[in-house]
């Protein structure tokens, strides 16, 4: 397919869509489906038949609209009405009143800020497309960036665009994407590989799942552009098996793209060929670490190996390999389409663009938010997130998954960018953001994350394997009110050793939840150890035991 | 083509080829960096973290066994920080398993035991985990006592890389990880095991031992490995 054919296809699709007076997008993301959005969709379709609106009104299986807390969500275009908590019984009324004022019962004006305060780049379609139709994506300009890159740009120019955009790895570490691409592009080899890391496993994080489910073509297009830029001819989408819908939609998207000649041999009539396959993870968190992920694709046990050599020089099957996160790839097409300057204008000096966060925990509007870098935590949690429900007080926010940290109320005004979060003892991570109110015990939270690291440690290196288990036991002693100050000193010593000496990021980051809570909530640790009480009332401390430190 | 480079280890000027590791160069210059998973003749995995080294003006630490030397490197192998970390890690190895030297077949010949002595570890500050681990005595010549296993994976590597049988592997995650034969079958019923005993000889502790040995009687003969590897290399060269 060449650009003219793509444009014709887009025009045809738009004309087709315009024929419908109303298009209703029912969210078919995992969150809304579990709130029975499928029944809502079936009821709407039945009502369309019944009320004789066929041809006039179209019911579409749409993507995630962000506000997962209020699912199932239904959006009506072109009016832009958004209905929340829709039930199958509401279908008749929705369609009857479709030309009148919106039904107030199904709306919530307090969530307006949630939709208005975000800056959407990756999620810009807000679920207003059918993820299972390539035509929907092409209609909004999909794959034009790939064909533009192939037809008008050299691989070096593509890499330069990415470098100038200032995009940094969205998987967590924030390594400059352009630099990574340039390194792999420079490597000399007959074969190179492109890998998309879709092994999102942080507790409370679901950004990548949503991007893969809703915008599978955007990820594929980003990977194809990357492959062209670095000179790769094959790629793998590594997706965890716990995301069956993402796997299904990506598989479907690959076949559709192949059918249109947007993947496979001689893409866009150029000598560039790119083969893409899906590999499923088997439930190991550590396989999100790039070297473990590569081992897993190769068919081995998913354990990391020491770097250097980095995958950029010796990766999959020993060949130079580019590994990026789902969200990183999802940004690429628009950077090529709209230019590096446009992208670099969003965000801060060192952190460009937007970042998607999975806002969860004790916050009113839980869901998926995309915000410009540099926004404050307060804006995300209180303006977009709507604050803490049940009139409780905010206590801490946890970012960065099991290797991130907990930040207290004093840091609410600090900006969200790679450097600031790191300075605060946490890190960007892949985008999980868990809000906690005064009913959370921070020692218990640290213990929870340590349990996660302990059970997910692969067992290869000693500090991570033994250290996480030892730290978990000490945290268990503290929460049970049986710890002494010597135990606390040992905990600190283990934090240092495990953080410095572990082989991969899992072990190196494992002490962070403990370190950050020790730093910001030291009093709570002391209350458990010295006074034998849990200030939040979470930990069951048997006072009768009467053991003194 | 390899080049010769010069570098500094503990402020001492040393020289090496750029395909040699820091550990190689250190040992050539009588600088003793402690190692546990490393064994001359086997591929390195950098898993025990005892050979970690520091670099001048860099917060980053790397394992000496797999870090290839570069021109101008300035390396420190025995800073106080490193010594403390190494002690903590060796203590972890002791706390993780059930290491009772007084009743062990390798008492007096054990690499873990001598490592503790060399690092002046007189007692264990950490809480012992006392795990319940299975013993496999189904093989007619050898036994496996997982209580003494430190998961260095030398047995896995020697069986795969030198013997070519790949009888051994590792199963499970984290502290639940354990060495297994074939698909976690009893060793004695293994179809792939050649009973060569290489795994027993390279095991640093008393986890793998010959049957019939009493306390302190099992000394390991690792010399075969370096000999075998060098003979194979010279044959390849011919």
Interface residues (C-beta under 8 A of the other chain):
Chain A: X284 X301 X305 X306 X454 X455 X456 X457 X458 X459 X460 X461 X462 X463 X465 X466 X467 X468 X469 X470 X473 X474 X490 X493 X494 X496 X497 X500 X501 X502 X503
Chain B: X45 X46 X47 X48 X49 X52 X61 X62 X63 X66 X84 X85 X88 X89 X92 X93 X95 X96 X125 X126 X127 X129 X150 X151 X153 X169 X170 X172 X173 X174 X175 X176 X177
